[in-house]
Amino acid sequence: MANTARFPAPSAPSIRLCLGVTGHRDANPAFSVNRGAIEEALAEVFDLFDLVVAAERAANPTKAVAETRMHSLLVDGLDQIAARQAKGRKWELVAPLPFGRRLNTAINAHPLNADEARFLLSGNGVCSAATQERATVIDDLVDSARLFELADRDALIEHLYLAKLSAPTDVNAAQAYSFAASERVALAAQVMIEQSDIVVGVWDGGSTSFVGGTGHTIALALSMGTPVLWIDARNPRNWHILQVPEHLAALPHVVGEASQPMAELRALVETVLRPTPGKTMAHKGDHEEGLKALDAEKWRPKSQFIWHGYRRVEALFGSERMRDRFRNLTIHYESPDAILTGSGQSQIEAARNLLQQDPGFVTRISTDILKRLAWADGISSHLSDAYRGGMVLNFLFGAFAVVGGIAYLPIASSEQKWIFAGFELVLLAGILAITWVGQKRRWHRRWFETRRVAEYLRHATILLTLGVARPSGRWPRGTQTSWPEWYVRHGLRDVGLPRVTITSAYLRTALSDLVLRHVAAQSAYHRQKAKRLHKTHHRLDQLSEALFTLAVLSVSLYLGLKLAGSTHVIDKEVASHFSKLFTFLGVFLPTFGGAIASIRYFGDFERFSAISEVTAEKLDVIAERGALLLAGPDDLISYAHVAELAHATDDVVVNEIENWQSVFGGKNITVPV
């Protein structure tokens, strides 16, 4: 029975608006001329954000709506203006820096020469008051922000930067530094975009080809599916919401148009703070979505025997050893408390080893991610058993009802037929009861929804530890509802970026202890699953064919006896004597053959096997790429490479979920007809 007192639902994630900002530096002509108007336009937009967030908080007092979070690279110009406004509004400020903090300050303080740069880097030497003042401004903002420092290429960037300053007329030195630094800025901008629901960009509408520049960042955000609020630096009263990359092609047509789509912006923010209502809401008044969906579920510490039908089919037909086919299938679900010392322990230990700078972040992963994973996984496993096990019972009950209704023929008289009719009635009523309860309680859809939550969270520790996230526009959408994606996205957003300095050593450990260990375990799981399901499909197919073959033989034998009797080869009474038995076999064998075939069709074991096989192959490719990276020296293990492998792992998981849903999506629980 449920044990909700012992294992209550984990606390729901806080809902927050996460912004990214990008814009021109002070040196940009349009920006410098219109600086005051830009500050006013930015304040007006931020006022609207605050207004919508406050309205959501007031409308849903039980919903934890956290303060808005802003992500900024904190360079001079727009970034620093936005950061100061964010601080004034008590927003949380997070800075994904393209370099380590010291190098970042040294570069963005714009030292006049190599000596000033060395002073900013080491504190030795002399530096002008103006340069020190610019460095102080940066440091003050950095001190108030949570820093995610991409320092894995600092040694190379520092060398190139000092070489450029030491030889100001050397074009090659300038280009070498510019290319390397721009690549790092673009990488930090990607981190910012992935962590943001909306990007606010102040841009003059110029080129998008300068890597790491404002135009490039806006184009990158749109290509990743993140909407951009574009404020025209030439006319700050003119701003538009860009949703897709093609909007950039239309900019020349709207530059002269005064536009402030407040209603559209408000609606955009509201879609971040609220889940998109599912189609089921139209006809299921008792259907919960969003934060209430998991809270409404009841925890069961173990699986229930009555719903083991589907897993028993897998055990009977997919196991190699006879004892495994009849083993006890009861599963004790891992509780939210037990996961921290159970299946999640290795991930937590690896994260704790990496994030010594931010131990509180590991605590949040434990409480906000792994406990929700255990809860959703246990709920989903029960619903999976109920839905799939219920359908298996329906198929078997249907077959037994048909066979039981005529079983009196070879073993009882017509006067005793009512006993068999009663047996048939009970089974038919059982089918209707299972179907009614399954539809009423939405076993099928709830299983889909909670399984999506669990699978998204299963590899979340890897993503969070590396500061990697699926962009808001690239989350899949369910055909019936999208609250699981909304729930998980806000859960990951709530944890956010760790306060950490990313080094090559950090990346090597994260790759070996988190990414590749998880990939190897998941690959082994999917290969074993593919093998088991393939055998299940093949053996069910064989059994179904055997039953139909026996049915043909049975009918053929009866007709042979009838023919032999009519030609006086044997006594006519022989066929008459066995007629009821052959009638029974003529119903029994094809009925159960059809039931077995129906279970095989419903279970789609072969397609699930193929999905798992493809998933394992994709994971093996990631493992091979990771092994090649680990075989090289530390200075060749870059954040870009490791983040790409984390993204690839995330994509494999999402694709597997989508493929899995495409198989079972239309197979609602129903009567076996």
PLY file of the C-alpha trace (Angstrom):
ply
format ascii 1.0
element vertex 673
property float x
property float y
property float z
element edge 672
property int vertex1
property int vertex2
end_header
0.00 0.00 0.00
1.07 3.61 -0.37
3.47 5.01 2.20
3.11 8.73 1.64
3.92 9.63 5.26
7.38 8.15 5.03
8.19 9.31 1.52
6.39 12.58 0.77
6.84 14.16 -2.63
10.11 16.12 -2.87
9.72 19.87 -2.82
8.85 21.38 -6.17
11.48 23.51 -7.94
11.31 27.25 -7.69
10.07 28.91 -10.86
12.18 31.77 -12.09
12.76 33.89 -15.16
16.32 33.50 -16.44
17.68 36.21 -18.72
20.79 36.61 -20.80
22.07 39.99 -21.93
24.36 40.93 -24.76
25.17 44.28 -26.30
27.76 46.63 -27.62
30.76 47.93 -25.76
31.32 51.58 -24.95
33.41 52.01 -28.11
30.48 51.31 -30.45
29.37 54.64 -32.04
25.61 53.95 -31.93
25.84 52.75 -28.36
27.90 55.70 -27.09
25.59 58.26 -28.73
22.39 56.70 -27.38
23.66 55.42 -24.06
21.09 57.28 -21.96
18.15 56.20 -24.10
19.44 52.62 -24.04
19.51 52.66 -20.25
15.92 53.94 -20.20
14.73 51.32 -22.69
16.46 48.59 -20.70
14.86 49.80 -17.47
11.43 49.82 -19.14
11.85 46.23 -20.31
13.13 45.12 -16.91
10.14 46.84 -15.26
7.83 44.69 -17.37
9.73 41.55 -16.36
9.34 42.48 -12.69
5.65 43.24 -13.20
4.88 39.87 -14.81
6.87 37.96 -12.19
5.10 39.82 -9.37
1.72 39.12 -10.96
2.53 35.42 -11.22
3.63 35.36 -7.59
0.41 37.09 -6.49
-1.81 34.85 -8.63
-0.21 31.66 -7.27
0.78 32.25 -3.64
1.62 28.57 -3.10
3.99 28.55 -6.06
7.63 29.39 -5.30
8.46 32.10 -7.82
12.08 33.06 -7.25
13.84 36.29 -8.08
14.82 36.78 -11.69
18.31 35.61 -12.62
20.48 37.49 -15.11
23.44 35.99 -16.98
26.05 38.41 -18.25
29.68 38.29 -19.38
30.15 41.62 -17.51
32.23 43.38 -20.20
32.06 47.16 -20.47
29.08 48.77 -22.11
25.67 47.15 -22.13
26.67 44.17 -19.98
27.73 46.35 -17.07
24.72 48.65 -17.40
22.39 45.65 -17.26
24.31 44.14 -14.36
24.01 47.32 -12.29
20.29 47.50 -12.99
19.92 43.84 -12.01
21.69 44.47 -8.72
19.38 47.40 -8.03
16.39 45.12 -8.53
17.82 42.42 -6.22
18.08 40.00 -9.12
20.57 37.18 -8.97
23.62 37.89 -11.12
25.52 35.02 -12.75
28.61 35.51 -14.90
29.82 32.80 -17.28
33.29 34.23 -17.93
35.20 33.25 -21.09
38.45 33.26 -19.06
39.52 32.81 -15.47
38.68 35.80 -13.30
42.15 37.35 -13.21
42.72 37.03 -16.95
39.18 38.22 -17.66
39.80 41.41 -15.70
43.18 41.94 -17.32
41.67 41.71 -20.80
38.51 43.74 -20.23
40.25 46.55 -18.35
41.94 47.39 -21.67
45.52 47.89 -20.41
47.60 50.21 -22.54
50.56 47.85 -22.85
52.00 44.51 -21.80
53.41 45.92 -18.54
49.95 47.04 -17.40
48.53 43.65 -18.37
51.22 41.88 -16.32
50.39 44.10 -13.37
46.71 43.14 -13.60
47.67 39.49 -13.91
50.28 39.27 -11.16
50.18 42.51 -9.19
53.81 43.23 -10.06
54.92 46.38 -11.86
53.03 49.59 -12.49
49.67 50.47 -13.97
47.91 53.73 -14.86
45.09 55.00 -12.68
42.61 54.85 -15.57
43.33 51.17 -16.23
43.15 50.34 -12.52
39.80 52.15 -12.32
38.39 50.07 -15.18
39.68 46.92 -13.48
38.05 47.96 -10.19
34.68 48.46 -11.89
34.89 44.93 -13.31
36.01 43.44 -9.99
33.17 45.11 -8.11
30.61 43.57 -10.42
32.38 40.21 -10.43
32.39 40.17 -6.64
28.59 40.40 -6.63
28.08 37.60 -9.18
28.21 33.83 -9.15
31.15 33.02 -11.41
31.43 30.16 -13.87
34.98 30.62 -15.16
36.10 28.92 -18.38
39.78 28.94 -17.48
40.90 25.80 -19.32
42.66 27.83 -22.05
43.97 30.65 -19.87
47.66 29.82 -20.33
47.36 29.97 -24.12
45.16 33.08 -24.15
47.47 34.90 -21.72
50.48 34.10 -23.89
48.75 35.35 -27.05
47.44 38.46 -25.29
50.82 39.50 -23.93
52.41 38.81 -27.33
49.87 41.09 -28.98
50.42 43.92 -26.47
54.21 43.53 -26.70
54.12 43.92 -30.50
51.23 46.29 -31.25
52.16 46.49 -34.95
52.35 42.73 -35.47
49.21 41.83 -37.43
49.75 38.10 -37.03
50.00 38.37 -33.25
46.83 40.46 -33.14
44.95 37.99 -35.30
46.14 34.97 -33.34
44.90 36.51 -30.10
41.66 37.78 -31.63
40.71 34.40 -33.08
41.47 32.53 -29.85
39.79 35.08 -27.56
36.70 35.42 -29.77
36.23 31.67 -29.70
36.25 31.73 -25.90
33.78 34.62 -25.76
31.45 32.77 -28.11
31.72 29.70 -25.88
30.79 31.72 -22.78
27.92 33.27 -24.74
26.69 29.78 -25.57
26.69 28.89 -21.86
24.73 32.08 -21.17
22.16 31.29 -23.88
21.68 27.72 -22.69
20.92 29.00 -19.18
18.48 31.70 -20.36
14.81 31.74 -21.26
15.10 35.06 -23.09
18.13 36.97 -24.37
18.01 40.77 -24.32
20.26 42.15 -27.03
21.18 45.78 -27.70
22.54 45.76 -31.24
22.97 48.15 -34.14
21.77 45.56 -36.67
25.21 45.19 -38.24
27.19 42.05 -38.95
26.51 38.71 -37.30
29.76 37.17 -38.54
32.17 38.48 -35.89
32.55 35.48 -33.59
31.71 36.41 -30.02
30.23 39.76 -31.04
26.73 40.97 -30.23
25.29 40.13 -33.65
26.87 36.69 -33.58
25.48 36.03 -30.08
21.98 37.06 -31.14
22.18 34.84 -34.23
23.47 31.98 -32.07
20.60 32.38 -29.61
18.03 32.27 -32.41
19.67 29.21 -33.96
19.39 27.49 -30.56
15.69 28.32 -30.28
16.02 31.00 -27.60
13.91 34.12 -28.25
15.69 37.46 -28.39
14.35 40.86 -27.35
16.25 43.11 -29.77
16.68 46.75 -28.80
18.01 48.78 -31.71
21.12 50.62 -30.50
20.50 53.32 -33.15
16.95 53.92 -31.95
16.44 52.43 -28.47
12.70 53.19 -28.53
12.48 50.64 -31.32
12.60 47.03 -30.22
11.28 43.72 -31.49
10.95 40.11 -30.38
12.90 37.74 -32.61
11.99 34.06 -32.44
13.74 32.34 -35.35
16.95 32.98 -37.37
14.87 34.05 -40.36
13.76 37.12 -38.43
17.25 38.52 -38.97
16.56 38.65 -42.71
13.55 40.87 -42.05
15.40 43.44 -39.94
15.96 45.95 -42.79
12.18 46.19 -43.21
11.46 47.01 -39.56
14.37 49.28 -38.64
12.39 52.45 -39.24
9.24 51.22 -37.56
8.53 52.25 -33.98
7.74 49.07 -32.10
7.33 48.09 -28.46
5.30 44.86 -28.40
4.55 44.91 -24.68
1.69 42.41 -24.91
3.81 39.97 -26.89
6.68 40.31 -24.42
4.34 39.78 -21.48
2.95 36.64 -23.11
6.49 35.40 -23.76
7.44 35.76 -20.09
4.22 34.08 -18.99
5.01 31.02 -21.14
8.25 30.72 -19.20
6.53 30.87 -15.82
3.61 28.56 -16.65
3.46 25.15 -18.32
1.67 24.97 -21.65
-1.75 23.38 -20.93
-2.01 19.87 -22.32
-4.71 18.63 -24.66
-6.00 16.37 -21.90
-7.06 19.41 -19.89
-9.95 19.89 -22.32
-11.70 16.71 -21.23
-10.07 15.57 -17.98
-11.19 17.81 -15.17
-9.21 15.88 -12.57
-5.95 16.06 -14.53
-3.12 17.88 -12.76
-0.23 19.52 -14.56
2.95 21.34 -13.65
4.06 21.47 -10.04
0.93 19.68 -8.78
1.31 16.65 -11.04
3.95 14.81 -9.02
2.59 16.02 -5.68
-0.70 14.29 -6.47
1.00 10.92 -6.94
1.18 8.30 -4.18
4.43 6.58 -3.38
4.48 2.79 -3.25
7.59 1.18 -1.76
7.36 -1.91 -3.98
5.66 -3.28 -7.06
2.34 -5.12 -6.79
2.02 -8.74 -7.86
-1.25 -8.24 -9.70
0.42 -5.93 -12.23
3.48 -8.07 -12.98
2.02 -9.49 -16.20
4.13 -7.58 -18.69
7.37 -8.13 -16.82
6.47 -11.80 -16.39
6.16 -12.08 -20.16
9.66 -10.59 -20.49
10.99 -12.99 -17.85
9.34 -16.08 -19.32
10.32 -15.45 -22.92
13.41 -13.26 -22.63
15.44 -15.02 -19.94
18.13 -17.58 -20.69
17.92 -19.66 -17.51
14.80 -21.49 -16.37
15.08 -20.20 -12.80
15.13 -16.61 -14.07
11.86 -17.17 -15.91
10.00 -17.93 -12.69
11.91 -15.70 -10.29
10.19 -13.30 -7.92
9.57 -10.10 -9.88
8.77 -7.86 -6.92
10.74 -4.62 -7.17
11.49 -2.46 -4.15
11.57 1.07 -5.52
14.54 3.20 -4.53
13.24 5.90 -2.24
14.25 9.58 -2.45
16.35 9.07 0.68
17.95 5.80 -0.42
19.14 7.07 -3.80
21.79 9.24 -2.16
23.56 6.14 -0.83
22.40 3.89 -3.64
22.38 4.37 -7.39
23.17 8.10 -7.11
26.12 7.76 -4.74
28.85 7.54 -7.40
27.56 10.65 -9.17
27.37 12.59 -5.92
30.88 11.56 -4.90
32.27 12.53 -8.31
30.48 15.88 -8.20
31.68 16.53 -4.65
35.25 15.78 -5.70
34.97 18.27 -8.56
33.00 21.04 -6.89
35.07 21.63 -3.79
34.74 25.36 -4.51
30.95 25.10 -4.25
29.87 22.31 -1.86
26.40 23.80 -1.56
25.89 23.09 -5.25
26.39 19.37 -4.65
23.84 19.51 -1.84
21.34 21.04 -4.25
21.97 18.29 -6.78
21.28 15.74 -4.04
18.07 17.29 -2.74
16.68 18.99 -5.85
17.67 16.55 -8.58
18.34 13.02 -7.32
15.44 12.93 -4.86
13.06 14.07 -7.59
14.57 11.44 -9.88
13.89 8.66 -7.35
10.36 9.88 -6.75
9.47 10.14 -10.45
11.19 6.85 -11.24
9.28 4.95 -8.56
5.94 6.47 -9.56
6.61 5.78 -13.23
7.61 2.17 -12.58
4.34 1.53 -10.75
2.29 3.17 -13.52
4.20 1.21 -16.14
3.36 -2.04 -14.37
-0.29 -1.05 -13.97
-0.75 0.03 -17.60
1.24 -2.69 -19.36
0.40 -5.40 -16.85
-3.26 -4.42 -17.06
-3.26 -4.77 -20.83
-1.58 -8.19 -20.63
-4.29 -9.28 -18.17
-6.93 -7.98 -20.58
-5.53 -10.09 -23.42
-5.31 -13.19 -21.25
-8.73 -12.62 -19.67
-10.20 -12.24 -23.13
-8.71 -15.53 -24.28
-9.74 -17.39 -21.12
-13.25 -15.91 -21.34
-13.74 -17.26 -24.86
-12.23 -20.65 -24.07
-13.88 -20.88 -20.65
-17.29 -20.20 -22.18
-17.11 -23.37 -24.31
-14.99 -25.51 -22.01
-18.11 -27.37 -20.86
-18.31 -29.13 -24.24
-15.71 -31.86 -23.61
-16.06 -32.10 -19.83
-19.61 -31.21 -18.74
-23.23 -31.35 -19.79
-25.44 -28.58 -21.13
-27.11 -28.27 -17.73
-23.76 -27.27 -16.23
-23.04 -24.67 -18.90
-24.07 -21.87 -16.50
-20.95 -22.48 -14.42
-18.74 -21.82 -17.41
-20.88 -18.88 -18.50
-20.41 -17.42 -15.02
-16.65 -17.88 -15.32
-16.75 -16.07 -18.67
-18.82 -13.24 -17.20
-16.36 -12.71 -14.34
-13.44 -12.44 -16.76
-15.28 -10.08 -19.09
-16.24 -7.93 -16.10
-12.57 -7.97 -15.05
-11.56 -6.68 -18.49
-14.08 -3.85 -18.26
-12.99 -3.02 -14.71
-9.27 -2.89 -15.61
-10.04 -0.78 -18.66
-12.29 1.62 -16.77
-9.86 2.07 -13.89
-6.89 2.46 -16.25
-8.64 5.12 -18.30
-10.06 6.89 -15.26
-6.69 7.04 -13.53
-4.83 7.82 -16.76
-2.24 5.08 -16.27
-0.97 5.46 -19.82
-0.46 9.25 -19.84
0.79 9.46 -16.27
3.35 6.77 -17.03
4.56 8.73 -20.06
4.73 11.99 -18.11
6.55 10.69 -15.02
8.92 8.58 -17.13
9.96 11.66 -19.08
10.69 13.47 -15.82
12.80 10.58 -14.53
14.83 10.10 -17.71
15.58 13.81 -18.08
16.84 13.89 -14.49
18.88 10.68 -14.73
21.87 12.39 -16.37
21.21 15.88 -14.97
24.19 15.72 -12.59
26.52 15.55 -15.59
24.95 18.56 -17.26
24.83 20.67 -14.10
28.41 19.91 -13.08
29.66 20.97 -16.51
27.34 23.99 -16.79
25.68 22.45 -19.83
21.96 22.82 -20.49
19.46 22.09 -23.23
18.40 25.48 -24.67
14.82 26.46 -23.90
13.76 26.19 -27.54
15.12 22.68 -28.01
13.13 20.87 -25.36
10.78 18.29 -26.92
7.05 18.70 -26.62
4.71 15.87 -25.75
1.70 15.27 -27.95
-0.68 15.56 -24.98
1.17 17.74 -22.48
4.54 19.41 -22.00
4.55 19.90 -18.24
7.31 17.27 -17.66
9.75 19.26 -19.79
8.67 22.49 -18.10
9.07 20.91 -14.66
12.54 19.52 -15.34
13.73 22.65 -17.13
12.83 24.79 -14.13
14.37 22.22 -11.80
17.67 22.48 -13.66
17.35 26.26 -14.02
16.77 26.57 -10.28
20.10 24.86 -9.56
21.82 26.84 -12.32
25.55 27.18 -12.87
28.05 26.13 -10.21
30.51 28.58 -8.73
33.62 26.98 -10.20
36.77 27.54 -12.20
36.86 25.14 -15.14
40.37 23.81 -15.76
41.72 21.02 -17.97
42.15 18.82 -14.89
38.52 19.49 -13.92
37.38 18.54 -17.41
39.43 15.32 -17.43
37.93 14.20 -14.13
34.40 15.17 -15.15
34.79 13.33 -18.44
36.14 10.12 -16.91
34.20 9.98 -13.63
30.85 11.39 -14.74
30.26 11.44 -18.49
31.95 8.23 -19.64
31.00 6.22 -16.55
27.35 7.11 -17.10
27.60 6.46 -20.85
29.16 3.02 -20.29
26.49 2.02 -17.76
23.66 3.17 -20.00
25.15 1.46 -23.05
25.44 -1.84 -21.16
21.85 -1.47 -19.93
20.49 -0.85 -23.43
22.46 -3.72 -24.98
21.17 -6.15 -22.36
17.66 -4.78 -22.80
17.86 -5.08 -26.60
18.99 -8.70 -26.37
16.25 -9.61 -23.88
13.48 -7.92 -25.85
14.63 -9.48 -29.12
14.40 -12.93 -27.56
11.02 -12.13 -26.07
9.65 -11.08 -29.45
11.12 -14.11 -31.24
9.86 -16.65 -28.70
6.39 -15.11 -28.51
6.29 -15.28 -32.29
7.29 -18.93 -32.21
4.66 -19.78 -29.58
1.92 -17.98 -31.48
2.83 -19.74 -34.71
2.98 -23.09 -32.91
-0.53 -22.63 -31.49
-1.94 -21.71 -34.89
-0.14 -24.67 -36.46
-1.64 -26.97 -33.84
-5.04 -25.46 -34.57
-4.65 -26.31 -38.24
-3.54 -29.84 -37.37
-6.46 -30.25 -34.96
-9.03 -29.18 -37.55
-7.31 -31.30 -40.19
-7.37 -34.33 -37.90
-11.07 -33.91 -37.21
-11.86 -33.57 -40.91
-9.71 -36.64 -41.57
-11.68 -38.65 -39.01
-14.93 -37.40 -40.49
-13.78 -38.37 -43.99
-12.59 -41.78 -42.80
-15.97 -42.39 -41.16
-17.94 -41.37 -44.26
-15.84 -43.74 -46.41
-16.29 -46.55 -43.84
-12.56 -46.76 -43.14
-13.39 -46.29 -39.46
-16.59 -46.23 -37.48
-18.57 -42.99 -37.93
-19.05 -42.75 -34.19
-15.32 -42.08 -33.67
-15.59 -38.60 -35.21
-18.83 -37.93 -33.37
-17.29 -39.04 -30.07
-14.39 -36.57 -30.39
-16.34 -33.74 -32.03
-16.75 -31.69 -28.81
-13.04 -32.06 -27.99
-12.05 -30.93 -31.47
-14.52 -28.05 -31.26
-12.88 -26.99 -28.01
-9.37 -27.31 -29.48
-10.49 -25.43 -32.57
-11.37 -22.48 -30.33
-8.69 -22.86 -27.67
-5.61 -23.01 -29.91
-6.26 -20.04 -32.25
-7.71 -17.96 -29.39
-4.56 -18.28 -27.30
-2.42 -18.00 -30.41
-4.16 -14.71 -31.12
-3.76 -13.56 -27.51
-0.03 -14.28 -27.60
0.27 -12.46 -30.93
-1.68 -9.53 -29.46
0.66 -9.33 -26.45
3.60 -9.40 -28.84
2.05 -6.63 -30.93
1.11 -4.55 -27.89
4.54 -4.94 -26.32
6.34 -4.11 -29.58
9.36 -5.92 -28.20
11.16 -5.97 -31.54
10.92 -2.20 -32.06
11.92 -1.51 -28.47
14.87 -3.83 -28.99
15.88 -1.88 -32.10
15.55 1.44 -30.24
17.77 0.20 -27.42
20.29 -1.22 -29.89
20.55 2.10 -31.73
20.80 3.97 -28.42
23.65 1.70 -27.28
25.48 2.25 -30.57
25.18 6.03 -30.21
26.44 5.86 -26.63
29.37 3.68 -27.74
30.38 6.37 -30.24
30.36 8.95 -27.43
32.46 6.60 -25.29
34.99 6.18 -28.10
35.22 9.95 -28.61
35.69 10.47 -24.89
38.38 7.80 -24.70
40.30 9.50 -27.52
40.09 12.79 -25.65
41.33 11.24 -22.41
44.25 9.63 -24.22
45.61 13.06 -25.14
47.38 15.61 -22.94
45.46 17.83 -20.56
46.00 20.98 -22.59
44.02 19.45 -25.47
40.96 18.68 -23.32
38.88 21.80 -23.81
35.52 22.81 -22.41
34.10 22.88 -25.93
34.98 19.22 -26.47
33.65 17.94 -23.15
30.51 20.07 -23.35
29.84 18.66 -26.82
30.04 15.12 -25.45
27.64 16.05 -22.64
25.26 17.54 -25.20
25.57 14.42 -27.34
24.66 12.26 -24.33
21.67 14.47 -23.61
20.56 14.23 -27.26
20.76 10.43 -27.15
18.52 10.37 -24.07
15.97 12.74 -25.59
15.90 10.84 -28.90
15.42 7.56 -27.07
12.48 9.02 -25.12
10.89 10.37 -28.30
11.31 7.04 -30.11
9.92 5.16 -27.12
6.89 7.45 -26.97
6.26 7.06 -30.70
5.89 3.30 -30.14
3.56 3.37 -27.14
1.98 6.79 -27.72
-1.18 5.52 -29.39
-1.60 2.35 -27.35
-4.06 3.47 -24.74
-5.49 0.94 -22.34
-8.59 -0.61 -23.86
-10.58 -3.80 -24.21
-8.74 -6.52 -26.18
-10.53 -6.26 -29.50
0 1
1 2
2 3
3 4
4 5
5 6
6 7
7 8
8 9
9 10
10 11
11 12
12 13
13 14
14 15
15 16
16 17
17 18
18 19
19 20
20 21
21 22
22 23
23 24
24 25
25 26
26 27
27 28
28 29
29 30
30 31
31 32
32 33
33 34
34 35
35 36
36 37
37 38
38 39
39 40
40 41
41 42
42 43
43 44
44 45
45 46
46 47
47 48
48 49
49 50
50 51
51 52
52 53
53 54
54 55
55 56
56 57
57 58
58 59
59 60
60 61
61 62
62 63
63 64
64 65
65 66
66 67
67 68
68 69
69 70
70 71
71 72
72 73
73 74
74 75
75 76
76 77
77 78
78 79
79 80
80 81
81 82
82 83
83 84
84 85
85 86
86 87
87 88
88 89
89 90
90 91
91 92
92 93
93 94
94 95
95 96
96 97
97 98
98 99
99 100
100 101
101 102
102 103
103 104
104 105
105 106
106 107
107 108
108 109
109 110
110 111
111 112
112 113
113 114
114 115
115 116
116 117
117 118
118 119
119 120
120 121
121 122
122 123
123 124
124 125
125 126
126 127
127 128
128 129
129 130
130 131
131 132
132 133
133 134
134 135
135 136
136 137
137 138
138 139
139 140
140 141
141 142
142 143
143 144
144 145
145 146
146 147
147 148
148 149
149 150
150 151
151 152
152 153
153 154
154 155
155 156
156 157
157 158
158 159
159 160
160 161
161 162
162 163
163 164
164 165
165 166
166 167
167 168
168 169
169 170
170 171
171 172
172 173
173 174
174 175
175 176
176 177
177 178
178 179
179 180
180 181
181 182
182 183
183 184
184 185
185 186
186 187
187 188
188 189
189 190
190 191
191 192
192 193
193 194
194 195
195 196
196 197
197 198
198 199
199 200
200 201
201 202
202 203
203 204
204 205
205 206
206 207
207 208
208 209
209 210
210 211
211 212
212 213
213 214
214 215
215 216
216 217
217 218
218 219
219 220
220 221
221 222
222 223
223 224
224 225
225 226
226 227
227 228
228 229
229 230
230 231
231 232
232 233
233 234
234 235
235 236
236 237
237 238
238 239
239 240
240 241
241 242
242 243
243 244
244 245
245 246
246 247
247 248
248 249
249 250
250 251
251 252
252 253
253 254
254 255
255 256
256 257
257 258
258 259
259 260
260 261
261 262
262 263
263 264
264 265
265 266
266 267
267 268
268 269
269 270
270 271
271 272
272 273
273 274
274 275
275 276
276 277
277 278
278 279
279 280
280 281
281 282
282 283
283 284
284 285
285 286
286 287
287 288
288 289
289 290
290 291
291 292
292 293
293 294
294 295
295 296
296 297
297 298
298 299
299 300
300 301
301 302
302 303
303 304
304 305
305 306
306 307
307 308
308 309
309 310
310 311
311 312
312 313
313 314
314 315
315 316
316 317
317 318
318 319
319 320
320 321
321 322
322 323
323 324
324 325
325 326
326 327
327 328
328 329
329 330
330 331
331 332
332 333
333 334
334 335
335 336
336 337
337 338
338 339
339 340
340 341
341 342
342 343
343 344
344 345
345 346
346 347
347 348
348 349
349 350
350 351
351 352
352 353
353 354
354 355
355 356
356 357
357 358
358 359
359 360
360 361
361 362
362 363
363 364
364 365
365 366
366 367
367 368
368 369
369 370
370 371
371 372
372 373
373 374
374 375
375 376
376 377
377 378
378 379
379 380
380 381
381 382
382 383
383 384
384 385
385 386
386 387
387 388
388 389
389 390
390 391
391 392
392 393
393 394
394 395
395 396
396 397
397 398
398 399
399 400
400 401
401 402
402 403
403 404
404 405
405 406
406 407
407 408
408 409
409 410
410 411
411 412
412 413
413 414
414 415
415 416
416 417
417 418
418 419
419 420
420 421
421 422
422 423
423 424
424 425
425 426
426 427
427 428
428 429
429 430
430 431
431 432
432 433
433 434
434 435
435 436
436 437
437 438
438 439
439 440
440 441
441 442
442 443
443 444
444 445
445 446
446 447
447 448
448 449
449 450
450 451
451 452
452 453
453 454
454 455
455 456
456 457
457 458
458 459
459 460
460 461
461 462
462 463
463 464
464 465
465 466
466 467
467 468
468 469
469 470
470 471
471 472
472 473
473 474
474 475
475 476
476 477
477 478
478 479
479 480
480 481
481 482
482 483
483 484
484 485
485 486
486 487
487 488
488 489
489 490
490 491
491 492
492 493
493 494
494 495
495 496
496 497
497 498
498 499
499 500
500 501
501 502
502 503
503 504
504 505
505 506
506 507
507 508
508 509
509 510
510 511
511 512
512 513
513 514
514 515
515 516
516 517
517 518
518 519
519 520
520 521
521 522
522 523
523 524
524 525
525 526
526 527
527 528
528 529
529 530
530 531
531 532
532 533
533 534
534 535
535 536
536 537
537 538
538 539
539 540
540 541
541 542
542 543
543 544
544 545
545 546
546 547
547 548
548 549
549 550
550 551
551 552
552 553
553 554
554 555
555 556
556 557
557 558
558 559
559 560
560 561
561 562
562 563
563 564
564 565
565 566
566 567
567 568
568 569
569 570
570 571
571 572
572 573
573 574
574 575
575 576
576 577
577 578
578 579
579 580
580 581
581 582
582 583
583 584
584 585
585 586
586 587
587 588
588 589
589 590
590 591
591 592
592 593
593 594
594 595
595 596
596 597
597 598
598 599
599 600
600 601
601 602
602 603
603 604
604 605
605 606
606 607
607 608
608 609
609 610
610 611
611 612
612 613
613 614
614 615
615 616
616 617
617 618
618 619
619 620
620 621
621 622
622 623
623 624
624 625
625 626
626 627
627 628
628 629
629 630
630 631
631 632
632 633
633 634
634 635
635 636
636 637
637 638
638 639
639 640
640 641
641 642
642 643
643 644
644 645
645 646
646 647
647 648
648 649
649 650
650 651
651 652
652 653
653 654
654 655
655 656
656 657
657 658
658 659
659 660
660 661
661 662
662 663
663 664
664 665
665 666
666 667
667 668
668 669
669 670
670 671
671 672
